[in-house]
Amino acid sequence: MPEASTTSTNPEPPTLHKRLLRRFRRMAIAGVIVYVIYAAALFMMQDKLIYPRFMLRDERSAPLAPGVTKLERPLGDGAVHAWLLMPTHERESPAPLVVFFHGNAESAGSNIGFMRHYRDAGFAVLLPEYRGYAGASGMSMEPGIVEDAAWFIDEARRDPRVDTSRLILHGRSLGGGVAAQLANRHAPDALILQSSFTSIASFARGKLVPEFLVRSPYRTDRVLATLDCPVLILHGTEDTIIPVSHARENARIAKHATLVEMPGDHNDFPRDEAAFWRAIDEFLARRK
């Protein structure tokens, strides 16, 4: 009898094309997993990057210098504070109010000396602290910081020594984002942006993550597009943290912008304080 034929059950070895396709799929899946981990880590760490408040000491019990008043807003189980500074010299009439918003690694109290020029020029100055900073209660997030600042402005305006009709907002770095959000609410006489950005959200693109992951976006660009008041933009040409391109873009967007570029990086700006304050004085003189 003839032998029965047998059929081989061994699978054919994969072709080179199939092997490459499988390897590509594995690499793609691994890449997606790595990216998700990276994006999640940035999402979780963003508050510490934007608000490095752990670097600052508690200033709530700092002694008050002459002409300085402490304001407090109750907040949960604590409070957030601000400093109200009166002009250096007595005035016969109420003083216009400058509200200064500090950078992300600073505190309100550390800028009292920097505000001497405004005080000597006859302005009252309000320095709101941010939630979680320098002993203040709460979590540092854009909505809460903006709400607190609005509350402090209203509180300062209740002081009879303050002219409620004249308001100037000045923000440095992160504080520029806060100042812009307040300008959207309070229609100031002028807005001053120092070493600031178009938005925090715009930095997400450089980190290769979508902007919607940013919890405190501070969209200064969107505010400037609708703001009718004059805007002074001061920026260092050598800024390596917030490039001067942000200032130029803000100046392009704003309806009534004055852009002043000076030598300096981010943390040593302004190098020429006399020129810096002269630019501010000339800008504000046109507002009188």
Buried (B, 14 or more C-beta within 10 A) or exposed (E): EEEEEEEEEEEEEEEEEEEEEEEEEEEEEEEEEEEEEEBEEBEEEBBEEBBEBEEBEEBBEBEEEEBBBBBBBEBEEBBBBBBBBBBBEEBEEBBBBBBBBBBBBBBBBBBBEBBEBBBEBEBBBBBBBBBBBBBBBBEBBBEBBBBBBBBBBEBBBEBEBBBBEBBBBBBBBBBBBBBBBBBBEBEBBBBBBBBBBBBBBBBBEEBEBEBEBBBBBBBBBBBBEEBEBBBBBBBBEBBEEBBBEBBBBBBEBBEEBBBBBBEBBBEEBBEEEEEBBEBBEEBBEEBE
